[in-house]
Amino acid sequence: MTPSDASSGRWSRLDRPPLSEAALRRSLLAEGGLWTSVEVVDSTGSTNSDLAARAGSLPEGAVLVAEEQTAGRGRLDRSWVAPARSGLFFSVLLKPGERVPAAQWGWLTLLAGVATAAGVAQAAGVDTALKWPNDLLVTVDGEERKAGGILAERVDDGLVIGIGLNVTLTEDELPVPAAGSLALAKAAVTDREPVLKAVLRSMEDWYGRWIAAGGDAAESGLQETYAAGCATLARHVRAELPGGRELTGTAEAVDADGRLVVRTAEGAREAVSAGDVIHLRGH
């Protein structure tokens, strides 16, 4: 989509008004706060790619929001596509630096999940759950569906964390039948602006706690809060691991490094740090 096309169609859906960059800046930018800039663009390929390309010249706390992503990506390079202004598609730049050991930076994906779930619950009135490591689930007609996802990418001196959240997508707009949206989950509020503000404020709060604790997920309360909201725990799962290996068992815990601990039928316990986890039915 060209900029002129995006502008001409800007009000084509009156129930999907554009975000106000000025209003977001007024609400989120404060001296001494985490967020240092907020930019809203009509359309881009990927906010993660755009922010990562500029990360070296930007301070921590840059926020880039797109009304539409044409090449949005999820984990394992899966595409994330949705109609313009039907969701929240944004990336943030975080630079923990020497305040947190690099070995603990993996917790930032889980931190973003906790912050997103809390912000959505507060602003939209929707109960959410987290699927390890980075999916946000909502309930639609009694069924768990994915309404959001998180993708963290390492840059030279920090991390870019991208969040995609389906807000007003209708059933016929869903990319796959297993997807969901806040609207389909009967959200009390589907105005994207207050939801985005709530998520970013929640992320600022949790990031501050995590930094203050030197990245210690237990001391900051992050590990306990993530576990409490994680729908994967106590479920029978199949983990599809790098290299083509599979692991089936019961998800028992999220350990101090953010890994999912799975107990197999033989009683062995294995910590999974990367992979695709499927919740199995009938167990």
N, C-alpha and C positions, 0 to 999 in steps of 0.2 A: 504493500500500500504506500503510495506517495504521500507526503505531508498534505498536499492539497486535497487528496481523496479523503484522508483522515479528517481534515477540518470540515469538509462539506458534509460528511456523514456524522458529524459530532453529535447532533441532536436527533438523529434518525430514530433512536429509541429513547423516548422521554422518561421511561422507567429506569434508564441506565445513564444518568447524567455524568459528565466528566468530573474528575477530581479537581479540586482547587489547590494548585501548588502554593498559592499565597496563604490560604487558610492552613494548610499543613505546616508550612514554615512557621507561622505565628504560634501554632499550638506546640510544635515539637522542638524548635530551636531555642535553647536557653543557654546563657553563659554558664560554663561549668558542667553542662549536660553532655550526654554521649553524642547526640546527633548534631552534626556540624553543617550539613547541607541536605536539602531535599530538592530533587529535580523530578518533574513529571513530563514524560514524552508521550506523544500520540501513539507511536508504533515503533517497535524495534525487533531485531531478531531475538536477542536474549539479553536481559538486563545483567545477568551474571557475566556474560562475555564482555559487554560494554564496560561494566565497572571494573572487571579484572584488568582490562587493557589500560585503564587510567589509574589503577590502584597506587602506583608509585608516586604519582603527583598529587594525590588526594590525602587529606588527613583522615584519621579514624573517624567513623561516624557518618560517612557519606551514605545517602539513601537515594537510590534510583528506582523510579516507579514507571511502568509502562501501561498505558491504557490497553495495549494489545501487544502480544508477543507472537511473532511469526515463526520463530525457531526455538521456542522454549524447550528446555531439556529437564528431564528428571534423572533419577539414578539409572545407571547402565545405559546412558545415552538414549533413553526413551523420550519420545517427543511429548510436549505438554502444550496443547493448542486449545484455545477457547475463543468465542466471539469477543469482539472489542467491548471493553467496559463491563464484561460479565463476571469479572473476578478481580482479585488483587494479584498483581504480578510485580514483584519488587525484589531488590537485592540491597544488602547493606555491607559496608566494609568495616571489619573489626581488626584491630592490631594489638593483640595482647602483649606482644613484645616480651621483654624479660620479666614481666610481672607474673607470668604463668609459664611453667615448663612446657615446651613444645609437645611433649608426650601427652599432655592433658587437653590439647586443643581439639581433639576429637569430640570432646563433650559439647562443643559449641553447636553441633547439629542437634543434639538432644536438648540443649538449652533453648534453641530456637523453637523446637517442638513444644516444650513446656510453655514458653512465652506465647506462642500462637494459640495454643489451646486455651490458656487463661484469658487472653484478649478477646477471643471469639465468644467464650462463655459470658464474659462481662458485657461486651457491646452488643452481641447478637442474641444472647439468651439461648444458645444452643449447647447441649451437652456434647462434648467431644471426647475421643479417646485417641491414644497414640499407638501406632503400630511400629515396633522397632524396625529400623532405627529412625525413620524420617517421614512417616505418613500420618496425616490427620484424618481420623475416621469420624463419620457422623452416622446416625441411624435414620434410615428412610424406610418407612413401612415395615419396621421390625428387623431390617436387614442392615448389617454393617457395610458402609460404602466409603470409599476414599474421596475426600473432598479437598485435600491439600497435600502438598509434598514440599520437602526441603532439600536443597542441594548445596553442599559446601565445597568450595574450591580453594586450594592453597594458592596464594600469590607470594611474591618475594618476601614481604614483611608482614603478612597477615593472612586473613581469610575473607573471601567473599561468600556470603550466605544468601542464597536465593530462595524465596518462598512463593509458591503458587497456591492460590486458594480460590476454589469455585464458589461464587457468591450467588448469582441469580440464574445460573444455567438451568434450563428446563430439561425435562426428560429427553426430548428429541434433540437437544443440543449436546448431550453428554458424549464424550469421545469413545467411551466403552460402557456397556451396561452396568459394570460394577462401580462406576463412578457415582459421585453424589455432589450435592451443593448445599449451601446453607439454606437456600430457599426451599429445596426439596425436603430438608430436615425441619421445616416449619419454623424457621428463624423468626424471632419477634422483630428484628431489625435487619434489613438487607442494604441499608445505605453504606456504601463502601468506606466513606470517609471516617466515621466514628470507629469502624472495625479496624481500619489501618492504624489510626491513632492509638487505639487500645493495645494492639499487638506490639507496636513500636515502644510504647511506654512500658509494657510488661517486659519486653526484651531489655530495655535500658535498666530496669530494676534487677532482673535476674543476672545480667552481665555484671552489674556493679557488685552484687553479692559474690559472684563467682571470682571476680578479680580480687576483691577484698580477702577472699579465702585462699588466694594464691593458686586458684584452679582446683582446689580440693572440692570434689563434688559432694562428698558427705558433709563436710563442715559448712558449706554454703546452703545445704538443704536441697540441692539440685537432684542428687541421686534418689533420695526418698520421694521427692515430689514426682520425678519422672516415673518411678516404679508404681506409685499410687495411681497414675493416670494411664499406665501402659496396658493396653488390651491384649498384648502378646503373652504376658506372664500368666502362668498356670494353664496355658493353652497347649494342645498338641500341635507341633509345627514341623514343617520341612524347610530346612535351610539349604539353599542352593549356593554352594561355596565356589570361590574362584578356582579354576582348574577343572571344573566339571564335577566335583565331588558333591554328594548330598548327605545331609545329616537329618535324621528324623528322631523326634523325642519330645519331651515336655520342657517348655521354656520356664526355667526356675527363678532366674534373677538377672538383674543388670549389675555387673560388678563395678569395682572402683574405677576401672578404665572405660566404662561405658559399653562393655561387651555383653552380648546376650549369652547367658549360661544355659546350655541345653543338656538335660539328662536323657540318655538313650534308654531303650528297653532293657539293655544289659546292665544298667546302673552306672555307666561311665558318664562323667560330666565334662563337657567341652565348651570353651568360651569362643563365641563367634564374633570376630571383629569386623567382618565385611561379608556381604552376601545378600541374597534375596530370600526373605522369610515369608512363607505361606502359612496362613492359619488353616489347619485342617478341620474339616467338619466331622461331626459324629464321634467326637472323643471328649 
